[in-house]
Amino acid sequence: MSRIGKNPVQIPKGVEIHVEGNAVRVKGPKGEVSSPVPASVQAKVLDGRLEFTRDGEEPSQRALHGLARALAANAVQGVTKGFVRELDIVGVGFKAEVRGKSVAFALGYSHPINFPIPDGIVIAIDGKTNHMTISGIDKQKVGQTAAEIRALRIPDPYKAKGIKYSDEVIRRKVGKAGGK
């Protein structure tokens, strides 16, 4: 049996879970998230926990069993605590500013870049340190938004300028003159 899939998801107080066919809808204090359940996996709410079972022992079914449980656990964590991803903007003249439902970036290009903020995502920017915090209840959406923002100006290995994750370590390269 799948080591992840066999573990039940504990349902904290204030969280409601409804199993609807091929989806699990989780509602909590921060909002509502829907998590998909593959056809070969069944979800049941028993005694304050969400349990998953599968039809067979095929490797693909075992993988989907663990996936369904992990997605549901992420949904429960999202509606109770939420998810946060932090980015740092490094470089002289590089800055960002939240303007309504978009973020305006100045990243050394000849034009400003406007990035629309997706629904369910909150972006906060500390103007002095150029530290950006992306938060929301959907783990996939938070991570995807952070990756798209980082892709606007990936940190270069020579001067480490660009947008990087706060916990990311950039391996610096030696320039032309340093290689001799």
Backbone as JSON Lines, residues from 0, in Angstrom:
{"i":0,"aa":"M","n":[0.84,-1.18,0.0],"ca":[0.0,0.0,0.0],"c":[0.89,1.25,0.0]}
{"i":1,"aa":"S","n":[0.39,2.29,-0.59],"ca":[1.14,3.55,-0.66],"c":[1.38,4.09,0.74]}
{"i":2,"aa":"R","n":[2.64,4.45,1.03],"ca":[2.96,4.95,2.37],"c":[2.3,6.3,2.64]}
{"i":3,"aa":"I","n":[2.19,7.12,1.61],"ca":[1.55,8.43,1.79],"c":[0.04,8.27,1.72]}
{"i":4,"aa":"G","n":[-0.44,7.5,0.77],"ca":[-1.87,7.37,0.55],"c":[-2.62,6.72,1.69]}
{"i":5,"aa":"K","n":[-1.96,5.83,2.45],"ca":[-2.67,5.15,3.53],"c":[-2.83,6.01,4.77]}
{"i":6,"aa":"N","n":[-2.06,7.09,4.9],"ca":[-2.2,7.98,6.05],"c":[-3.45,8.84,5.9]}
{"i":7,"aa":"P","n":[-4.31,8.85,6.9],"ca":[-5.5,9.69,6.79],"c":[-5.15,11.17,6.97]}
{"i":8,"aa":"V","n":[-5.98,12.03,6.41],"ca":[-5.82,13.48,6.56],"c":[-6.71,13.91,7.73]}
{"i":9,"aa":"Q","n":[-6.09,14.45,8.78],"ca":[-6.86,14.9,9.94],"c":[-7.62,16.18,9.57]}
{"i":10,"aa":"I","n":[-8.87,16.26,9.97],"ca":[-9.7,17.43,9.67],"c":[-9.73,18.33,10.91]}
{"i":11,"aa":"P","n":[-9.08,19.51,10.84],"ca":[-9.1,20.41,12.01],"c":[-10.47,21.03,12.23]}
{"i":12,"aa":"K","n":[-10.65,21.62,13.4],"ca":[-11.93,22.28,13.71],"c":[-12.12,23.48,12.8]}
{"i":13,"aa":"G","n":[-13.35,23.69,12.36],"ca":[-13.66,24.81,11.48],"c":[-13.5,24.49,10.01]}
{"i":14,"aa":"V","n":[-13.15,23.24,9.68],"ca":[-12.96,22.83,8.28],"c":[-14.04,21.82,7.91]}
{"i":15,"aa":"E","n":[-14.68,22.06,6.78],"ca":[-15.71,21.15,6.26],"c":[-15.18,20.5,4.99]}
{"i":16,"aa":"I","n":[-15.39,19.19,4.86],"ca":[-14.96,18.47,3.67],"c":[-16.17,17.76,3.07]}
{"i":17,"aa":"H","n":[-16.36,17.96,1.76],"ca":[-17.44,17.3,1.03],"c":[-16.82,16.52,-0.13]}
{"i":18,"aa":"V","n":[-17.12,15.22,-0.19],"ca":[-16.63,14.38,-1.29],"c":[-17.72,14.36,-2.35]}
{"i":19,"aa":"E","n":[-17.39,14.84,-3.55],"ca":[-18.36,14.95,-4.65],"c":[-17.81,14.26,-5.89]}
{"i":20,"aa":"G","n":[-18.07,12.97,-6.04],"ca":[-17.64,12.25,-7.22],"c":[-16.12,12.21,-7.35]}
{"i":21,"aa":"N","n":[-15.6,12.95,-8.33],"ca":[-14.16,12.93,-8.58],"c":[-13.46,14.17,-8.02]}
{"i":22,"aa":"A","n":[-13.99,14.75,-6.94],"ca":[-13.37,15.92,-6.33],"c":[-13.68,15.95,-4.83]}
{"i":23,"aa":"V","n":[-12.77,16.57,-4.1],"ca":[-12.97,16.8,-2.67],"c":[-12.98,18.32,-2.48]}
{"i":24,"aa":"R","n":[-14.08,18.84,-1.94],"ca":[-14.2,20.28,-1.7],"c":[-13.92,20.56,-0.23]}
{"i":25,"aa":"V","n":[-12.94,21.41,0.02],"ca":[-12.53,21.73,1.39],"c":[-12.86,23.19,1.65]}
{"i":26,"aa":"K","n":[-13.61,23.44,2.74],"ca":[-14.01,24.8,3.09],"c":[-13.52,25.07,4.5]}
{"i":27,"aa":"G","n":[-12.84,26.22,4.68],"ca":[-12.28,26.56,5.97],"c":[-12.33,28.05,6.23]}
{"i":28,"aa":"P","n":[-11.63,28.51,7.28],"ca":[-11.68,29.92,7.64],"c":[-11.08,30.85,6.59]}
{"i":29,"aa":"K","n":[-10.14,30.4,5.79],"ca":[-9.51,31.27,4.79],"c":[-10.17,31.21,3.42]}
{"i":30,"aa":"G","n":[-11.03,30.22,3.18],"ca":[-11.68,30.13,1.88],"c":[-12.05,28.7,1.53]}
{"i":31,"aa":"E","n":[-12.21,28.46,0.23],"ca":[-12.64,27.16,-0.26],"c":[-11.75,26.72,-1.41]}
{"i":32,"aa":"V","n":[-11.32,25.43,-1.37],"ca":[-10.46,24.86,-2.4],"c":[-11.03,23.51,-2.8]}
{"i":33,"aa":"S","n":[-10.94,23.2,-4.09],"ca":[-11.37,21.9,-4.59],"c":[-10.14,21.11,-5.02]}
{"i":34,"aa":"S","n":[-10.11,19.84,-4.64],"ca":[-8.98,18.97,-4.95],"c":[-9.48,17.79,-5.78]}
{"i":35,"aa":"P","n":[-8.83,17.47,-6.92],"ca":[-9.31,16.36,-7.76],"c":[-8.97,15.0,-7.15]}
{"i":36,"aa":"V","n":[-9.81,14.02,-7.45],"ca":[-9.58,12.63,-7.03],"c":[-9.65,11.77,-8.29]}
{"i":37,"aa":"P","n":[-8.58,11.01,-8.61],"ca":[-8.6,10.16,-9.81],"c":[-9.69,9.09,-9.73]}
{"i":38,"aa":"A","n":[-10.03,8.53,-10.88],"ca":[-11.13,7.56,-10.96],"c":[-10.83,6.28,-10.17]}
{"i":39,"aa":"S","n":[-9.56,5.87,-10.06],"ca":[-9.21,4.63,-9.38],"c":[-9.07,4.79,-7.87]}
{"i":40,"aa":"V","n":[-9.31,5.99,-7.35],"ca":[-9.16,6.27,-5.92],"c":[-10.5,6.76,-5.37]}
{"i":41,"aa":"Q","n":[-10.84,6.28,-4.16],"ca":[-12.08,6.71,-3.5],"c":[-11.72,7.44,-2.21]}
{"i":42,"aa":"A","n":[-12.47,8.49,-1.91],"ca":[-12.27,9.27,-0.69],"c":[-13.49,9.15,0.19]}
{"i":43,"aa":"K","n":[-13.26,9.02,1.5],"ca":[-14.36,8.91,2.47],"c":[-14.0,9.72,3.71]}
{"i":44,"aa":"V","n":[-15.02,10.36,4.3],"ca":[-14.83,11.08,5.56],"c":[-15.32,10.16,6.67]}
{"i":45,"aa":"L","n":[-14.4,9.77,7.58],"ca":[-14.73,8.88,8.7],"c":[-14.12,9.43,10.0]}
{"i":46,"aa":"D","n":[-14.94,9.65,11.0],"ca":[-14.48,10.02,12.35],"c":[-13.51,11.19,12.37]}
{"i":47,"aa":"G","n":[-13.83,12.25,11.65],"ca":[-12.98,13.44,11.67],"c":[-11.7,13.31,10.88]}
{"i":48,"aa":"R","n":[-11.65,12.36,9.96],"ca":[-10.48,12.21,9.08],"c":[-10.96,11.89,7.67]}
{"i":49,"aa":"L","n":[-10.11,12.22,6.73],"ca":[-10.36,11.93,5.32],"c":[-9.44,10.78,4.93]}
{"i":50,"aa":"E","n":[-10.04,9.67,4.47],"ca":[-9.26,8.48,4.11],"c":[-9.42,8.18,2.64]}
{"i":51,"aa":"F","n":[-8.35,7.66,2.04],"ca":[-8.33,7.32,0.63],"c":[-8.04,5.83,0.46]}
{"i":52,"aa":"T","n":[-8.79,5.19,-0.46],"ca":[-8.54,3.8,-0.83],"c":[-8.44,3.71,-2.34]}
{"i":53,"aa":"R","n":[-7.84,2.63,-2.83],"ca":[-7.7,2.47,-4.28],"c":[-8.21,1.1,-4.71]}
{"i":54,"aa":"D","n":[-8.42,0.95,-6.02],"ca":[-9.01,-0.27,-6.55],"c":[-8.02,-1.42,-6.65]}
{"i":55,"aa":"G","n":[-6.8,-1.15,-7.13],"ca":[-5.85,-2.23,-7.39],"c":[-4.46,-1.9,-6.91]}
{"i":56,"aa":"E","n":[-3.51,-2.75,-7.32],"ca":[-2.12,-2.6,-6.9],"c":[-1.19,-2.24,-8.05]}
{"i":57,"aa":"E","n":[-1.73,-1.73,-9.14],"ca":[-0.88,-1.29,-10.25],"c":[0.0,-0.13,-9.78]}
{"i":58,"aa":"P","n":[1.21,0.0,-10.3],"ca":[2.08,1.12,-9.89],"c":[1.45,2.49,-10.15]}
{"i":59,"aa":"S","n":[0.74,2.63,-11.26],"ca":[0.1,3.92,-11.55],"c":[-1.02,4.22,-10.55]}
{"i":60,"aa":"Q","n":[-1.76,3.19,-10.13],"ca":[-2.82,3.4,-9.15],"c":[-2.25,3.74,-7.79]}
{"i":61,"aa":"R","n":[-1.12,3.12,-7.44],"ca":[-0.47,3.43,-6.16],"c":[0.03,4.87,-6.15]}
{"i":62,"aa":"A","n":[0.57,5.31,-7.29],"ca":[1.05,6.69,-7.38],"c":[-0.1,7.68,-7.27]}
{"i":63,"aa":"L","n":[-1.21,7.39,-7.95],"ca":[-2.37,8.28,-7.88],"c":[-2.99,8.3,-6.49]}
{"i":64,"aa":"H","n":[-2.87,7.19,-5.77],"ca":[-3.38,7.11,-4.4],"c":[-2.65,8.12,-3.52]}
{"i":65,"aa":"G","n":[-1.33,8.13,-3.58],"ca":[-0.53,9.08,-2.81],"c":[-0.74,10.51,-3.26]}
{"i":66,"aa":"L","n":[-0.89,10.7,-4.57],"ca":[-1.12,12.04,-5.11],"c":[-2.43,12.62,-4.61]}
{"i":67,"aa":"A","n":[-3.5,11.83,-4.64],"ca":[-4.81,12.31,-4.21],"c":[-4.77,12.71,-2.73]}
{"i":68,"aa":"R","n":[-4.09,11.91,-1.91],"ca":[-3.99,12.21,-0.49],"c":[-3.18,13.48,-0.26]}
{"i":69,"aa":"A","n":[-2.07,13.64,-1.0],"ca":[-1.22,14.83,-0.83],"c":[-1.95,16.1,-1.26]}
{"i":70,"aa":"L","n":[-2.7,16.03,-2.35],"ca":[-3.45,17.21,-2.81],"c":[-4.53,17.6,-1.8]}
{"i":71,"aa":"A","n":[-5.2,16.6,-1.22],"ca":[-6.23,16.89,-0.22],"c":[-5.6,17.48,1.05]}
{"i":72,"aa":"A","n":[-4.44,16.95,1.45],"ca":[-3.76,17.48,2.64],"c":[-3.32,18.92,2.4]}
{"i":73,"aa":"N","n":[-2.85,19.22,1.18],"ca":[-2.48,20.6,0.84],"c":[-3.68,21.52,0.87]}
{"i":74,"aa":"A","n":[-4.84,21.02,0.43],"ca":[-6.06,21.83,0.45],"c":[-6.47,22.14,1.89]}
{"i":75,"aa":"V","n":[-6.37,21.15,2.78],"ca":[-6.72,21.37,4.19],"c":[-5.76,22.37,4.81]}
{"i":76,"aa":"Q","n":[-4.46,22.24,4.53],"ca":[-3.49,23.18,5.07],"c":[-3.71,24.58,4.5]}
{"i":77,"aa":"G","n":[-4.09,24.66,3.23],"ca":[-4.32,25.96,2.6],"c":[-5.47,26.73,3.21]}
{"i":78,"aa":"V","n":[-6.58,26.04,3.52],"ca":[-7.73,26.76,4.07],"c":[-7.58,27.06,5.56]}
{"i":79,"aa":"T","n":[-6.6,26.43,6.22],"ca":[-6.38,26.74,7.64],"c":[-5.22,27.72,7.82]}
{"i":80,"aa":"K","n":[-4.05,27.41,7.27],"ca":[-2.87,28.27,7.46],"c":[-2.53,29.11,6.24]}
{"i":81,"aa":"G","n":[-2.74,28.57,5.05],"ca":[-2.35,29.24,3.83],"c":[-0.92,28.9,3.45]}
{"i":82,"aa":"F","n":[-0.49,29.35,2.28],"ca":[0.85,29.11,1.78],"c":[1.51,30.43,1.43]}
{"i":83,"aa":"V","n":[2.82,30.5,1.64],"ca":[3.58,31.72,1.39],"c":[4.85,31.36,0.62]}
{"i":84,"aa":"R","n":[5.18,32.17,-0.38],"ca":[6.44,32.06,-1.12],"c":[7.06,33.44,-1.12]}
{"i":85,"aa":"E","n":[8.36,33.53,-0.83],"ca":[9.03,34.81,-0.73],"c":[10.08,34.95,-1.82]}
{"i":86,"aa":"L","n":[10.15,36.14,-2.4],"ca":[11.11,36.45,-3.46],"c":[11.88,37.7,-3.08]}
{"i":87,"aa":"D","n":[13.12,37.79,-3.56],"ca":[13.93,38.99,-3.39],"c":[14.29,39.54,-4.76]}
{"i":88,"aa":"I","n":[14.2,40.86,-4.91],"ca":[14.6,41.53,-6.14],"c":[15.96,42.15,-5.89]}
{"i":89,"aa":"V","n":[16.98,41.67,-6.63],"ca":[18.36,42.1,-6.4],"c":[18.86,42.82,-7.65]}
{"i":90,"aa":"G","n":[19.38,44.03,-7.48],"ca":[19.95,44.77,-8.6],"c":[19.72,46.26,-8.43]}
{"i":91,"aa":"V","n":[20.67,47.04,-8.91],"ca":[20.57,48.5,-8.81],"c":[19.46,48.97,-9.75]}
{"i":92,"aa":"G","n":[18.49,49.68,-9.2],"ca":[17.38,50.2,-10.0],"c":[16.26,49.21,-10.22]}
{"i":93,"aa":"F","n":[16.41,47.97,-9.76],"ca":[15.35,46.98,-9.9],"c":[14.35,47.2,-8.78]}
{"i":94,"aa":"K","n":[13.08,47.31,-9.13],"ca":[12.06,47.52,-8.1],"c":[10.71,47.01,-8.6]}
{"i":95,"aa":"A","n":[9.78,46.9,-7.66],"ca":[8.43,46.46,-7.98],"c":[7.45,47.25,-7.12]}
{"i":96,"aa":"E","n":[6.23,47.39,-7.66],"ca":[5.2,48.15,-6.96],"c":[3.84,47.57,-7.31]}
{"i":97,"aa":"V","n":[3.01,47.35,-6.28],"ca":[1.66,46.84,-6.51],"c":[0.76,48.0,-6.89]}
{"i":98,"aa":"R","n":[0.09,47.86,-8.04],"ca":[-0.84,48.89,-8.52],"c":[-2.17,48.22,-8.84]}
{"i":99,"aa":"G","n":[-3.07,48.26,-7.88],"ca":[-4.39,47.65,-8.08],"c":[-4.28,46.14,-8.19]}
{"i":100,"aa":"K","n":[-4.71,45.58,-9.31],"ca":[-4.69,44.14,-9.53],"c":[-3.5,43.7,-10.37]}
{"i":101,"aa":"S","n":[-2.41,44.5,-10.36],"ca":[-1.2,44.11,-11.08],"c":[0.02,44.61,-10.34]}
{"i":102,"aa":"V","n":[1.16,44.07,-10.72],"ca":[2.44,44.48,-10.14],"c":[3.27,45.08,-11.26]}
{"i":103,"aa":"A","n":[3.81,46.29,-11.05],"ca":[4.65,46.96,-12.03],"c":[6.12,46.73,-11.64]}
{"i":104,"aa":"F","n":[6.87,46.14,-12.57],"ca":[8.29,45.84,-12.33],"c":[9.16,46.76,-13.18]}
{"i":105,"aa":"A","n":[10.26,47.22,-12.61],"ca":[11.34,47.87,-13.35],"c":[12.56,46.98,-13.16]}
{"i":106,"aa":"L","n":[12.92,46.23,-14.2],"ca":[13.95,45.2,-14.08],"c":[15.12,45.41,-15.03]}
{"i":107,"aa":"G","n":[15.38,46.65,-15.4],"ca":[16.53,46.92,-16.25],"c":[16.24,46.8,-17.74]}
{"i":108,"aa":"Y","n":[15.02,46.49,-18.11],"ca":[14.65,46.47,-19.52],"c":[14.29,47.89,-19.95]}
{"i":109,"aa":"S","n":[14.07,48.09,-21.24],"ca":[13.74,49.41,-21.74],"c":[12.29,49.8,-21.46]}
{"i":110,"aa":"H","n":[11.52,48.88,-20.89],"ca":[10.11,49.14,-20.63],"c":[9.72,48.54,-19.28]}
{"i":111,"aa":"P","n":[8.71,49.09,-18.63],"ca":[8.22,48.47,-17.39],"c":[7.4,47.22,-17.72]}
{"i":112,"aa":"I","n":[7.37,46.29,-16.8],"ca":[6.62,45.05,-16.99],"c":[5.45,45.06,-16.02]}
{"i":113,"aa":"N","n":[4.24,44.87,-16.53],"ca":[3.04,44.77,-15.7],"c":[2.64,43.31,-15.6]}
{"i":114,"aa":"F","n":[2.61,42.78,-14.39],"ca":[2.24,41.39,-14.15],"c":[0.88,41.36,-13.46]}
{"i":115,"aa":"P","n":[-0.16,40.78,-14.1],"ca":[-1.48,40.73,-13.46],"c":[-1.49,39.73,-12.3]}
{"i":116,"aa":"I","n":[-2.09,40.12,-11.19],"ca":[-2.17,39.25,-10.02],"c":[-3.35,38.3,-10.2]}
{"i":117,"aa":"P","n":[-3.12,36.98,-10.16],"ca":[-4.23,36.02,-10.31],"c":[-5.22,36.11,-9.14]}
{"i":118,"aa":"D","n":[-6.45,35.64,-9.37],"ca":[-7.46,35.62,-8.31],"c":[-7.0,34.67,-7.2]}
{"i":119,"aa":"G","n":[-7.24,35.07,-5.96],"ca":[-6.89,34.23,-4.83],"c":[-5.45,34.39,-4.36]}
{"i":120,"aa":"I","n":[-4.69,35.28,-4.99],"ca":[-3.29,35.5,-4.63],"c":[-3.14,36.92,-4.08]}
{"i":121,"aa":"V","n":[-2.37,37.05,-3.0],"ca":[-2.08,38.35,-2.4],"c":[-0.57,38.57,-2.49]}
{"i":122,"aa":"I","n":[-0.16,39.71,-3.04],"ca":[1.25,40.03,-3.17],"c":[1.52,41.29,-2.35]}
{"i":123,"aa":"A","n":[2.52,41.18,-1.48],"ca":[2.95,42.32,-0.66],"c":[4.43,42.57,-0.94]}
{"i":124,"aa":"I","n":[4.8,43.85,-1.1],"ca":[6.18,44.21,-1.43],"c":[6.68,45.21,-0.4]}
{"i":125,"aa":"D","n":[7.85,44.92,0.17],"ca":[8.52,45.87,1.04],"c":[9.42,46.72,0.14]}
{"i":126,"aa":"G","n":[9.07,47.98,-0.02],"ca":[9.77,48.85,-0.97],"c":[11.22,49.11,-0.65]}
{"i":127,"aa":"K","n":[11.59,49.1,0.63],"ca":[12.97,49.42,1.0],"c":[13.92,48.26,0.73]}
{"i":128,"aa":"T","n":[13.48,47.04,1.01],"ca":[14.37,45.89,0.83],"c":[14.09,45.12,-0.45]}
{"i":129,"aa":"N","n":[13.06,45.51,-1.2],"ca":[12.65,44.79,-2.41],"c":[12.38,43.32,-2.11]}
{"i":130,"aa":"H","n":[11.7,43.07,-1.01],"ca":[11.31,41.73,-0.59],"c":[9.83,41.54,-0.93]}
{"i":131,"aa":"M","n":[9.5,40.5,-1.68],"ca":[8.14,40.26,-2.14],"c":[7.59,39.0,-1.47]}
{"i":132,"aa":"T","n":[6.36,39.08,-0.98],"ca":[5.7,37.95,-0.35],"c":[4.45,37.61,-1.15]}
{"i":133,"aa":"I","n":[4.37,36.37,-1.61],"ca":[3.22,35.88,-2.37],"c":[2.49,34.89,-1.48]}
{"i":134,"aa":"S","n":[1.19,35.11,-1.23],"ca":[0.45,34.21,-0.35],"c":[-0.91,33.9,-0.95]}
{"i":135,"aa":"G","n":[-1.46,32.76,-0.52],"ca":[-2.77,32.32,-0.98],"c":[-3.12,30.99,-0.35]}
{"i":136,"aa":"I","n":[-4.31,30.46,-0.7],"ca":[-4.75,29.2,-0.12],"c":[-4.49,28.01,-1.03]}
{"i":137,"aa":"D","n":[-4.19,28.24,-2.3],"ca":[-3.93,27.17,-3.25],"c":[-2.42,27.06,-3.46]}
{"i":138,"aa":"K","n":[-1.81,25.95,-3.01],"ca":[-0.37,25.79,-3.06],"c":[0.15,25.83,-4.5]}
{"i":139,"aa":"Q","n":[-0.56,25.21,-5.42],"ca":[-0.13,25.19,-6.81],"c":[-0.14,26.59,-7.42]}
{"i":140,"aa":"K","n":[-1.17,27.36,-7.12],"ca":[-1.28,28.71,-7.68],"c":[-0.22,29.64,-7.11]}
{"i":141,"aa":"V","n":[0.07,29.5,-5.81],"ca":[1.11,30.33,-5.18],"c":[2.48,30.01,-5.8]}
{"i":142,"aa":"G","n":[2.79,28.74,-5.95],"ca":[4.07,28.34,-6.53],"c":[4.2,28.74,-7.99]}
{"i":143,"aa":"Q","n":[3.12,28.6,-8.75],"ca":[3.16,28.97,-10.17],"c":[3.33,30.47,-10.35]}
{"i":144,"aa":"T","n":[2.65,31.26,-9.52],"ca":[2.79,32.71,-9.59],"c":[4.22,33.13,-9.26]}
{"i":145,"aa":"A","n":[4.79,32.53,-8.22],"ca":[6.17,32.84,-7.85],"c":[7.14,32.47,-8.97]}
{"i":146,"aa":"A","n":[6.92,31.34,-9.62],"ca":[7.79,30.91,-10.71],"c":[7.67,31.85,-11.92]}
{"i":147,"aa":"E","n":[6.46,32.31,-12.22],"ca":[6.28,33.23,-13.34],"c":[6.93,34.58,-13.07]}
{"i":148,"aa":"I","n":[6.84,35.05,-11.83],"ca":[7.49,36.32,-11.49],"c":[9.0,36.17,-11.55]}
{"i":149,"aa":"R","n":[9.53,35.06,-11.05],"ca":[10.98,34.83,-11.1],"c":[11.47,34.76,-12.54]}
{"i":150,"aa":"A","n":[10.65,34.22,-13.43],"ca":[11.05,34.08,-14.83],"c":[11.14,35.42,-15.55]}
{"i":151,"aa":"L","n":[10.59,36.5,-14.97],"ca":[10.68,37.81,-15.61],"c":[12.14,38.27,-15.7]}
{"i":152,"aa":"R","n":[12.95,37.93,-14.69],"ca":[14.38,38.26,-14.7],"c":[15.09,37.24,-13.82]}
{"i":153,"aa":"I","n":[15.5,36.12,-14.43],"ca":[16.19,35.05,-13.71],"c":[17.55,35.58,-13.25]}
{"i":154,"aa":"P","n":[17.97,35.28,-12.02],"ca":[19.26,35.8,-11.54],"c":[20.42,35.25,-12.38]}
{"i":155,"aa":"D","n":[21.31,36.17,-12.8],"ca":[22.45,35.73,-13.6],"c":[23.56,35.23,-12.67]}
{"i":156,"aa":"P","n":[24.4,34.31,-13.14],"ca":[25.41,33.72,-12.27],"c":[26.64,34.61,-12.05]}
{"i":157,"aa":"Y","n":[26.77,35.73,-12.77],"ca":[27.97,36.56,-12.65],"c":[27.82,37.64,-11.58]}
{"i":158,"aa":"K","n":[26.69,38.35,-11.57],"ca":[26.48,39.4,-10.57],"c":[25.31,39.09,-9.65]}
{"i":159,"aa":"A","n":[24.61,37.98,-9.89],"ca":[23.46,37.54,-9.09],"c":[22.34,38.57,-9.09]}
{"i":160,"aa":"K","n":[22.19,39.34,-10.18],"ca":[21.11,40.31,-10.3],"c":[19.89,39.62,-10.87]}
{"i":161,"aa":"G","n":[18.72,39.99,-10.39],"ca":[17.48,39.44,-10.9],"c":[16.51,39.17,-9.76]}
{"i":162,"aa":"I","n":[15.52,38.32,-10.03],"ca":[14.53,37.96,-9.01],"c":[14.83,36.53,-8.58]}
{"i":163,"aa":"K","n":[15.01,36.34,-7.28],"ca":[15.33,35.0,-6.77],"c":[14.45,34.68,-5.58]}
{"i":164,"aa":"Y","n":[14.28,33.38,-5.32],"ca":[13.59,32.95,-4.11],"c":[14.44,33.35,-2.92]}
{"i":165,"aa":"S","n":[13.82,33.66,-1.8],"ca":[14.56,34.11,-0.62],"c":[15.51,33.04,-0.09]}
{"i":166,"aa":"D","n":[15.12,31.78,-0.21],"ca":[15.97,30.71,0.28],"c":[16.89,30.12,-0.79]}
{"i":167,"aa":"E","n":[16.92,30.72,-1.97],"ca":[17.73,30.23,-3.09],"c":[19.18,30.72,-2.95]}
{"i":168,"aa":"V","n":[20.12,29.83,-3.21],"ca":[21.53,30.18,-3.2],"c":[22.01,30.17,-4.65]}
{"i":169,"aa":"I","n":[22.57,31.29,-5.08],"ca":[23.02,31.41,-6.46],"c":[24.52,31.13,-6.51]}
{"i":170,"aa":"R","n":[24.9,30.14,-7.32],"ca":[26.32,29.82,-7.47],"c":[26.93,30.83,-8.43]}
{"i":171,"aa":"R","n":[27.86,31.59,-7.9],"ca":[28.49,32.66,-8.68],"c":[29.58,32.09,-9.56]}
{"i":172,"aa":"K","n":[29.73,32.68,-10.76],"ca":[30.8,32.31,-11.68],"c":[31.83,33.4,-11.69]}
{"i":173,"aa":"V","n":[33.06,33.03,-12.04],"ca":[34.14,34.02,-12.16],"c":[34.06,34.61,-13.56]}
{"i":174,"aa":"G","n":[34.27,35.92,-13.68],"ca":[34.23,36.57,-14.98],"c":[35.5,36.31,-15.8]}
{"i":175,"aa":"K","n":[35.62,37.0,-16.93],"ca":[36.77,36.8,-17.83],"c":[38.1,37.06,-17.12]}
{"i":176,"aa":"A","n":[38.17,38.19,-16.42],"ca":[39.44,38.58,-15.81],"c":[39.82,37.66,-14.65]}
{"i":177,"aa":"G","n":[38.85,37.08,-13.98],"ca":[39.14,36.24,-12.82],"c":[39.59,34.85,-13.18]}
{"i":178,"aa":"G","n":[39.42,34.46,-14.42],"ca":[39.76,33.1,-14.82],"c":[41.22,32.89,-15.12]}
{"i":179,"aa":"K","n":[42.01,33.96,-15.17],"ca":[43.43,33.82,-15.54],"c":[44.29,33.51,-14.36]}
